[in-house]
């Protein structure tokens, strides 16, 4: 089972484009990342720039409308993610609990949808999906 662990640093929605990271916190997170890798569960991981450097494309009017960040209505934003492969939801939660997160950080855990999760007609409609990821 693949799970995405989404890091939600509370307050990151207001971070400036040149946000400065604490080297000690980065080192602690790197030790955690290495533990995920050494356990053979890590697929990929990345950190994300703040909202102030992002953009949103919305389609409410039927046309693509681009809005540059930051976004006034944002309450929780992603700061980064890990993609892991483990045997169960409980194991994904156990890994999230080991993260050296600070008091203002939350990790949301979401299972990745697999084709086998869907009925045959949905699988047929998505034929070729796996080829897109290569």
N, C-alpha and C positions, 0 to 999 in steps of 0.2 A: 504494500500500500504506500502510495506517495502522499505526503502531506506538505503543505506550505505553512511555514511558521512566519507570520507577519509581525514585524516589530512596529509598534505604535508608540512613539515617544511623545507623551503629552506635552504640549507647548511648542512642538516642532512646526505647527502651522504658522507660527509667527517668526520663525528663524530667518535671519537675513541670508542673502546669497553666499556670503563669506563666513558662514558659521564655523566656529573653531571647535575642534574636537579635543577632548582631554586625552593626552597620550597614555595615561595610566588606565583609563577606561577602554581605550582601543586595545591595549596590551591584554587586558582581562578578557575582552571579547575574542581576541585572536586565540587565546588559550582554549576557550570554549569551542571556537570553530575548528581548531586542531583536534579536539576530543571527538567532535562529530565526524571528522575525516578519518581519524584513527579507528573509530568504531565501524567504519564502512557504511555509514548511513547518509552521509552528505552527498547530494547530487550537485547542487550549485548554491551560491549565495551572492548577494550584492547589497550595498547600501545605496540609498537614493538621496539625491540633492533635495533641498527644501522646496516647499511650494512656491516660494518667491521666484524660483527658476523654472517652474513648470508652466504648462498650458493645458486647457481643457477644450475639447471639441464637442459641442452639443448639437443636437439635431431636432430640437423642439419645434422649430418652424418648418422643418422639412429640408432645410439648407444647413450646411455645416457652418457653425459659428465658433470662432476661436476666441477664448478668453485667456489672457495671460494671468499667471499667478502673481501674488497670492490670492486666495479666494476667501472672501469675507465670511462665507457660511461654513467653512471647513472647521470641524470640531476635532476630528481625529484624522491624522494623516500617516501614511506609511513612511518609515525611516529606512526600511530595508526588509530583506526576507531571506529565508533559508528554504531550500527544497530538500526534503529528506525522504528516504525510503526505509520504512520500518514495518514490523509485522502487525501493528495494531494502533488504534487511536490512543490507547493507554500508554504505549511506548512513546508516541509523539509527545504526549503530555509530559511524560517523565523527562524527555530531553528538554522541553521548554522550561521545566522547573529548574533545570541545572544552569540555565542562562544567568550570567552575572548582570542582570538588568538592574537599573536603578529604580528608586521609588516612583519616578514619573514615567515608567515604561510599562507597556502591556504587550503580551504576545498573544495574537489570535492564531488559532490552529484551524486549518481548513484542509479537508481531504480532497485530493485531486480526483476529478471524475475520470473513470476509465471506460473505454468502450463497452466492456463487459457489464457495466452497471446499467446499460440501456437496453430497451427491447429491440428485437431484430429490425423493425422498421426504422428506428432512429439510427441504428448502426449502418443500415443500408444508405440512408440519407447522408451520412457522414463518411461514406466510402472515400478513401484517400486521405483522411485526416492525418493518420500517422506519417504518411509520406511528406506532409507539409513541415513536420518537425525535424526533418533530416537536413 
